[in-house]
Amino acid sequence: MSRLDSFIRRLEAQRACLNYALTLVRDVPGPIFELGLGNGRTFDHLREHSAGREIFVFERKVAAHPESTPGPKFLFEGPIEESIPAAVTRFQRTVALIHADLGSGRPEIDQKTSAFLAKQVPGLLRPGGIILSDQPLEISGAEVLALPEGVAPGRYSFFRMIG
């Protein structure tokens, strides 16, 4: 498969997962967290499809188009290892949806990031809250959800917090 075809499949899977996650949290109160802004495409998609819900973005260094960048009130800029623990203290199990797109393509870094994130999620997500991640996760107190039809196994990790 060409790199272009792989990229297209990844984006199609990402959209399918985001849309499904949004249906699952339709009646779950709380903000959305976007971990990794990148160029702002998924933030823009979430903003368009979850009108009225606060979306907080976590990004090491913002380089997205200004139209796809949240205002300062909704942006946590800096290392995720510092911003997420601060968010756990501030939001304490009130978050409805977390979309984590933090993969670097470097397994040794991604494994550390995944382990860190898996420990933080239970302090952020409310019961019934959803996390969708581009990296494999093992989250205590969460159930694994099936991926939407057409999304290849292993492409994303999908969980719902229990109690």
Secondary structure, DSSP 8 states (H G I E B T S, - for coil): --HHHHHHHHHHHHHHHHHHHHHHTTT--S-EEEE--TTSHHHHHHHHHSTTS-EEEEESS--S-GGGS--GGGEEES-HHHHHHHHHHHHSS-EEEEEE----S-HHHHHHHHHHHHHHHHHHEEEEEEEEESS----TTEEE----TT--TTS-EEEEE--
